[in-house]
C-alpha cells in the first residue's frame, strides 16, 4: 500500500508542467534556465553571423585583390595560375572538412557547427548546466522545446542533446 505523499509524488510526476501549481520551484527553475539558454542562443547566433559576414568580407577582399593584380599590376597570364591554385586550395579545404566531419560543406551545416561551437563556449563561460535543463524538461514532461526559439528565429535545427555532446 502507498502513502498519501507517495501518491501525490506519483501524480505530480505524471501531470504535465501546465497543470502544476504556479509557485512550483521546479517550474520556476526550468523557466529561468530556458530564459538563460535563449539569451545564450541569441548571443551565439550573433557571433556566428559576425563570423559568416567576416568570411564574406574576406571573399570580397580576395576578388578585389585579384582584380587589382590582374588589370593593374600583372596580366591574366600571371594571375591565372594563382587564381587556379587559390580555388584548388579552397576546394581542398572543403574536401578535408568533409573527410573530418563526414558532413557536406554546406551553409546550413557550417552554420550549425559554428553555432554549436559558440554555444558550448558560452555555456561554459556562463556556467550554464545543460544537463540540469534536460533533466528538468524530462521531469516536468514539458512540451516546450529548448531549441524552439532558435529554430523559429533563424531556421536552424539544433537539439539540446547536440549541446551535450561534442562532435
C-alpha positions as CSV (number, residue, x, y, z in Angstrom):
1,X,0.0,0.0,0.0
2,X,1.3,3.5,-0.8
3,X,1.1,6.5,1.4
4,X,-0.6,9.8,0.5
5,X,2.7,11.6,0.0
6,X,3.9,8.9,-2.5
7,X,0.6,9.1,-4.4
8,X,0.9,12.9,-4.6
9,X,4.5,12.5,-5.8
10,X,3.5,10.0,-8.5
11,X,0.7,12.2,-9.7
12,X,3.0,15.2,-9.8
13,X,5.4,13.3,-12.0
14,X,2.6,12.2,-14.3
15,X,1.0,15.6,-14.6
16,X,2.4,17.9,-17.3
17,X,4.0,21.2,-16.3
18,X,1.0,23.2,-17.5
19,X,-1.1,21.6,-14.7
20,X,1.5,22.1,-12.0
21,X,1.0,24.8,-9.4
22,X,2.1,28.3,-10.3
23,X,4.5,28.6,-7.4
24,X,6.3,25.2,-8.1
25,X,10.0,25.8,-7.6
26,X,10.9,23.3,-10.3
27,X,8.8,25.2,-12.8
28,X,10.5,28.5,-11.8
29,X,13.9,26.9,-12.2
30,X,13.0,25.5,-15.6
31,X,11.7,28.8,-16.8
32,X,14.8,30.6,-15.5
33,X,17.1,28.1,-17.3
34,X,15.1,28.3,-20.5
35,X,15.4,32.1,-20.5
36,X,19.1,31.9,-19.8
37,X,19.5,29.4,-22.6
38,X,17.6,31.7,-25.0
39,X,19.9,34.6,-24.1
40,X,23.0,32.4,-24.8
41,X,21.4,31.1,-28.1
42,X,20.9,34.7,-29.3
43,X,24.4,35.7,-28.4
44,X,25.9,32.6,-30.1
45,X,23.8,33.3,-33.2
46,X,25.1,36.9,-33.3
47,X,28.7,35.7,-33.0
48,X,28.1,33.1,-35.8
49,X,26.6,35.8,-38.1
50,X,29.6,38.0,-37.4
51,X,31.9,35.2,-38.4
52,X,30.0,34.5,-41.6
53,X,29.9,38.2,-42.6
54,X,33.7,38.3,-42.0
55,X,34.0,35.4,-44.4
56,X,32.0,37.3,-47.0
57,X,34.3,40.3,-46.4
58,X,37.4,38.1,-47.0
59,X,35.9,36.7,-50.2
60,X,35.2,40.3,-51.4
61,X,38.8,41.3,-50.5
62,X,40.2,38.4,-52.4
63,X,38.1,39.4,-55.5
64,X,39.3,42.9,-55.2
65,X,42.9,41.9,-54.8
66,X,42.7,39.5,-57.8
67,X,41.0,42.2,-59.9
68,X,43.7,44.8,-59.0
69,X,46.5,42.4,-59.6
70,X,45.0,41.2,-62.9
71,X,44.3,44.5,-64.5
72,X,46.8,47.0,-63.0
73,X,49.8,45.1,-61.6
74,X,50.2,42.0,-63.7
75,X,48.3,40.3,-66.5
76,X,45.9,37.4,-66.8
77,X,48.8,35.2,-67.9
78,X,50.4,35.7,-64.5
79,X,47.2,35.7,-62.4
80,X,45.6,32.7,-64.0
81,X,47.7,30.0,-62.2
82,X,47.5,32.0,-58.9
83,X,43.6,32.1,-59.2
84,X,43.5,28.4,-60.2
85,X,45.6,27.3,-57.2
86,X,43.7,29.5,-54.8
87,X,40.4,27.9,-55.9
88,X,42.0,24.5,-55.7
89,X,43.1,25.1,-52.1
90,X,39.6,26.3,-51.2
91,X,38.1,23.1,-52.7
92,X,40.7,21.0,-50.9
93,X,39.8,22.7,-47.6
94,X,36.1,21.9,-48.3
95,X,37.0,18.2,-49.1
96,X,39.1,18.0,-45.9
97,X,36.2,19.3,-43.9
98,X,34.0,16.6,-45.4
99,X,36.6,13.9,-44.6
100,X,37.0,15.0,-40.9
101,X,33.3,15.7,-40.2
102,X,31.6,13.3,-42.6
103,X,29.2,16.2,-43.5
104,X,28.7,18.2,-46.6
105,X,30.3,21.6,-46.5
106,X,27.0,23.4,-46.9
107,X,26.0,26.8,-45.5
108,X,23.5,25.2,-43.1
109,X,25.9,22.6,-41.8
110,X,28.7,25.2,-41.4
111,X,26.3,27.5,-39.5
112,X,25.1,24.7,-37.2
113,X,28.7,23.6,-36.5
114,X,29.7,27.2,-35.7
115,X,26.6,27.8,-33.6
116,X,27.1,24.6,-31.5
117,X,30.8,25.6,-31.0
118,X,29.9,29.1,-29.9
119,X,27.0,27.8,-27.8
120,X,29.2,25.3,-25.9
121,X,31.8,28.0,-25.2
122,X,29.1,30.4,-23.9
123,X,27.6,27.6,-21.8
124,X,31.0,27.1,-20.2
125,X,31.6,30.9,-19.8
126,X,28.2,31.5,-18.2
127,X,28.3,28.2,-16.1
128,X,25.1,27.0,-17.7
129,X,24.1,23.5,-16.7
130,X,22.7,21.9,-19.9
131,X,22.2,18.6,-18.1
132,X,20.1,20.2,-15.4
133,X,17.9,21.8,-18.1
134,X,17.4,18.5,-19.9
135,X,16.7,16.8,-16.5
136,X,14.0,19.4,-15.6
137,X,12.4,19.1,-19.1
138,X,12.2,15.3,-18.7
139,X,11.0,15.6,-15.1
140,X,8.3,18.1,-16.0
141,X,7.4,16.5,-19.3
142,X,7.2,19.9,-20.8
143,X,6.2,20.4,-24.4
144,X,8.4,23.5,-24.5
145,X,11.4,22.5,-26.6
146,X,14.7,24.3,-25.7
147,X,15.6,24.7,-29.3
148,X,12.2,26.1,-30.5
149,X,13.2,29.8,-30.2
150,X,16.4,29.4,-32.2
151,X,14.6,27.3,-34.8
152,X,11.9,29.9,-35.1
153,X,14.3,32.8,-35.1
154,X,16.8,31.6,-37.8
155,X,15.5,28.2,-39.1
156,X,18.5,26.4,-37.5
157,X,17.5,22.9,-36.3
158,X,19.6,22.3,-33.2
159,X,18.6,19.8,-30.5
160,X,19.5,20.2,-26.8
161,X,21.4,16.9,-27.0
162,X,23.7,18.4,-29.6
163,X,24.9,20.9,-26.9
164,X,25.7,18.0,-24.5
165,X,27.9,16.0,-27.0
166,X,30.9,17.3,-28.8
167,X,31.2,16.3,-32.5
